[in-house]
């Protein structure tokens, strides 16, 4: 199934379009982009069983959102979405392997998980990310999702100093209410950091989550396969900020 959802021109000379798909060829193109981006940024082979392909069992049950450059045909951004109604085939959400999600199972309403989000380095700009989020918002609206969760990753290439600095900054500024807190299954080893350190290098995708109104649900988890630190973030769809709610969902937020 492939359904075009939006078009935009974030950079001069580039026309981008989004699609929600289960097409095996498009999914493999997304997996190749994921491998390129994640292996370069996290310095890991991702445990890949096929060279150059980042794939796991969740890919078979998720819907894959892709952004394609209409002029070149190149796939330049992707994410995947798993609705709670489709988790039985894989034993739960991907993030349940990293965090104890018991608290979130008590939430009223429906939950979906966003994962493996990445953007080609040449297309990392506000327009591309906004287009990607517009398509995500359309999905949330159509499927009547109440809560969106996902793992926000931070590279540990420097041994963890940057990850802890960013994690602490996000916890100080965007910590969730107690009822949304989760516990990491592999706690990230603590490093001594100044509470007043500035963190100006928050990854662009995480900044986008926070602008949309997402919250950090507690302490970070260590992901040894990806060599990164993960924070569980949660977005209450009804609480999208006014600016993004109107822009993405056509609602008076």
C-alpha positions as CSV (number, residue, x, y, z in Angstrom):
1,X,0.0,0.0,0.0
2,X,1.3,3.4,-1.0
3,X,-0.5,6.7,-0.5
4,X,0.9,10.1,-1.3
5,X,0.2,12.6,1.4
6,X,2.0,15.8,0.8
7,X,4.4,17.8,-1.3
8,X,6.8,20.7,-0.5
9,X,9.9,22.4,-1.7
10,X,12.1,22.9,1.3
11,X,15.2,23.8,-0.8
12,X,15.3,25.6,-4.1
13,X,15.4,23.1,-6.9
14,X,14.2,20.2,-4.7
15,X,10.6,19.0,-4.8
16,X,9.9,16.5,-2.0
17,X,6.9,14.2,-1.6
18,X,5.8,11.9,1.2
19,X,4.2,8.5,1.1
20,X,3.0,5.9,3.7
21,X,4.0,2.5,2.4
22,X,4.3,-1.2,2.9
23,X,6.0,-1.7,-0.5
24,X,9.0,-4.1,0.0
25,X,11.2,-2.2,-2.5
26,X,10.5,1.1,-0.8
27,X,11.1,-0.3,2.6
28,X,14.4,-1.7,1.5
29,X,15.4,1.7,0.2
30,X,14.5,3.1,3.6
31,X,16.5,0.4,5.3
32,X,19.5,1.4,3.2
33,X,19.2,5.0,4.2
34,X,18.8,4.1,7.8
35,X,22.0,2.0,7.7
36,X,24.0,4.8,6.0
37,X,22.9,7.4,8.5
38,X,23.0,5.4,11.7
39,X,26.3,3.6,10.9
40,X,28.0,6.9,10.1
41,X,26.6,8.8,13.1
42,X,26.9,6.1,15.7
43,X,29.9,4.2,14.4
44,X,28.2,0.8,14.6
45,X,27.4,-2.0,12.1
46,X,24.0,-2.1,13.8
47,X,24.2,-5.9,13.9
48,X,23.2,-6.0,10.3
49,X,22.8,-9.5,8.8
50,X,22.7,-8.1,5.3
51,X,25.5,-5.6,4.5
52,X,24.2,-2.0,4.1
53,X,20.7,-2.9,5.4
54,X,19.3,-1.9,8.7
55,X,16.4,-4.3,9.3
56,X,14.5,-6.0,12.1
57,X,11.3,-7.9,12.8
58,X,9.4,-4.6,13.4
59,X,9.8,-3.6,9.8
60,X,7.3,-6.2,8.7
61,X,4.5,-4.9,10.9
62,X,5.1,-1.2,10.8
63,X,3.9,1.3,8.2
64,X,6.8,3.2,6.7
65,X,6.7,6.9,6.0
66,X,9.2,8.0,3.4
67,X,10.2,11.3,1.9
68,X,11.4,11.2,-1.7
69,X,13.1,13.8,-3.9
70,X,10.8,14.0,-6.9
71,X,13.5,15.3,-9.2
72,X,16.1,12.5,-8.5
73,X,13.8,9.8,-7.2
74,X,16.1,9.4,-4.2
75,X,14.6,8.5,-0.8
76,X,15.9,11.2,1.6
77,X,14.1,10.7,4.9
78,X,12.1,7.9,6.6
79,X,10.4,6.9,9.8
80,X,8.2,4.0,10.7
81,X,5.0,3.9,12.8
82,X,3.7,1.0,14.9
83,X,0.1,1.2,16.2
84,X,-0.6,-0.6,19.4
85,X,-3.2,-2.7,17.7
86,X,-0.5,-4.3,15.6
87,X,2.1,-5.0,18.3
88,X,1.0,-8.6,19.1
89,X,3.0,-10.0,16.1
90,X,6.2,-8.6,17.6
91,X,5.5,-8.9,21.3
92,X,5.1,-5.2,22.0
93,X,6.6,-1.9,21.0
94,X,10.3,-1.7,20.1
95,X,10.9,0.6,23.0
96,X,9.7,-2.0,25.4
97,X,13.1,-3.7,24.8
98,X,14.8,-0.7,26.3
99,X,12.4,0.6,28.8
100,X,9.8,-0.7,31.3
101,X,6.6,0.8,29.8
102,X,4.3,-0.4,32.6
103,X,3.2,3.1,33.4
104,X,2.2,3.8,29.8
105,X,0.0,0.7,29.5
106,X,-2.3,2.4,32.1
107,X,-2.9,5.4,29.9
108,X,-6.4,5.9,28.5
109,X,-6.6,6.1,24.7
110,X,-4.5,4.6,21.9
111,X,-0.7,4.6,21.6
112,X,1.5,4.5,18.5
113,X,5.3,4.4,18.3
114,X,7.6,6.3,16.0
115,X,11.0,4.7,15.3
116,X,14.1,4.6,13.1
117,X,13.6,8.2,12.0
118,X,16.4,9.6,9.9
119,X,17.1,12.2,7.3
120,X,19.8,12.2,4.6
121,X,22.6,14.7,5.6
122,X,22.1,16.8,2.5
123,X,18.4,17.3,3.3
124,X,18.6,18.2,7.0
125,X,16.7,21.4,7.1
126,X,13.5,22.7,8.7
127,X,11.5,22.1,5.5
128,X,12.3,18.4,5.3
129,X,11.6,17.8,8.9
130,X,8.4,19.8,8.8
131,X,7.2,17.8,5.8
132,X,8.0,14.5,7.6
133,X,6.1,15.7,10.7
134,X,3.1,16.8,8.6
135,X,2.7,13.3,7.3
136,X,3.1,11.8,10.8
137,X,0.4,14.2,12.0
138,X,-1.9,13.1,9.3
139,X,-1.4,9.5,10.3
140,X,-2.1,10.4,14.0
141,X,-5.3,12.2,13.0
142,X,-6.6,9.4,10.7
143,X,-5.8,6.6,13.2
144,X,-7.1,8.7,16.2
145,X,-3.9,8.2,18.1
146,X,-3.9,9.8,21.6
147,X,-0.2,9.3,22.5
148,X,2.9,9.0,20.3
149,X,6.0,7.5,21.9
150,X,9.5,6.9,20.5
151,X,13.2,6.5,21.4
152,X,15.2,9.7,20.8
153,X,18.9,8.7,20.2
154,X,22.1,10.6,21.0
155,X,25.5,9.5,19.8
156,X,28.0,8.1,22.4
157,X,31.0,8.5,20.1
158,X,32.8,10.7,22.6
159,X,32.3,8.2,25.5
160,X,29.0,9.7,26.7
161,X,29.8,13.2,27.8
162,X,27.6,14.8,25.1
163,X,24.8,12.3,25.6
164,X,24.6,13.1,29.3
165,X,24.8,16.8,28.7
166,X,21.9,16.7,26.3
167,X,19.9,14.2,28.4
168,X,20.2,16.5,31.5
169,X,19.3,19.5,29.5
170,X,16.2,17.8,28.1
171,X,15.2,16.5,31.5
172,X,15.6,19.9,33.1
173,X,13.5,21.6,30.4
174,X,11.0,18.9,29.2
175,X,10.5,16.3,31.8
176,X,7.2,14.5,31.7
177,X,4.6,14.3,34.5
178,X,5.2,11.4,37.0
179,X,2.5,9.2,35.4
180,X,4.4,9.0,32.2
181,X,7.8,8.0,33.6
182,X,9.6,4.9,32.4
183,X,12.6,3.0,33.7
184,X,15.6,2.1,31.4
185,X,16.4,-1.6,31.3
186,X,20.1,-0.8,30.7
187,X,20.8,2.4,32.6
188,X,23.4,4.7,31.1
189,X,26.5,4.9,33.3
190,X,26.6,8.2,35.1
191,X,29.2,10.8,34.3
192,X,30.0,13.8,36.5
193,X,28.6,16.8,34.7
194,X,27.9,20.4,35.7
195,X,24.2,21.1,36.1
196,X,24.8,24.5,34.4
197,X,26.4,23.2,31.2
198,X,24.9,24.5,28.1
199,X,23.7,22.1,25.4
200,X,23.5,23.7,22.1
201,X,24.0,20.5,20.1
202,X,20.7,18.8,20.6
203,X,20.0,16.7,17.5
204,X,17.6,18.4,15.1
205,X,15.0,15.6,15.2
206,X,14.9,15.8,19.0
207,X,14.5,19.6,18.8
208,X,11.6,19.0,16.5
209,X,10.0,16.6,19.0
210,X,10.3,19.2,21.8
211,X,8.9,22.0,19.7
212,X,5.8,19.8,19.0
213,X,5.3,19.5,22.8
214,X,6.9,16.1,23.5
215,X,8.2,15.3,27.0
216,X,11.1,13.2,28.1
217,X,9.9,10.2,30.2
218,X,12.9,9.8,32.6
219,X,16.4,8.6,32.5
220,X,18.3,7.5,29.3
221,X,19.0,3.9,28.3
222,X,22.2,2.6,26.9
223,X,21.8,1.0,23.5
224,X,25.0,-1.0,22.9
225,X,24.0,-2.2,19.3
226,X,23.6,1.4,18.1
227,X,26.3,2.8,20.5
228,X,24.0,5.5,21.5
229,X,21.9,6.8,24.5
230,X,18.1,6.7,24.1
231,X,15.5,8.8,25.8
232,X,11.9,7.7,25.7
233,X,9.8,10.7,24.6
234,X,6.0,11.0,24.6
235,X,3.7,13.3,22.8
236,X,0.1,13.9,23.9
237,X,-1.5,14.4,20.5
238,X,-4.2,16.6,22.0
239,X,-1.5,18.9,23.4
240,X,0.3,19.8,20.3
241,X,1.5,23.4,20.5
242,X,-0.8,25.9,18.9
243,X,1.7,26.7,16.1
244,X,2.3,23.1,15.1
245,X,-1.2,22.0,15.7
246,X,-2.7,24.5,13.3
247,X,0.1,23.9,10.7
248,X,0.1,20.1,10.7
249,X,-3.3,19.1,11.7
250,X,-5.6,21.9,10.6
251,X,-7.0,22.2,14.1
252,X,-7.5,25.2,16.4
253,X,-4.9,24.0,19.0
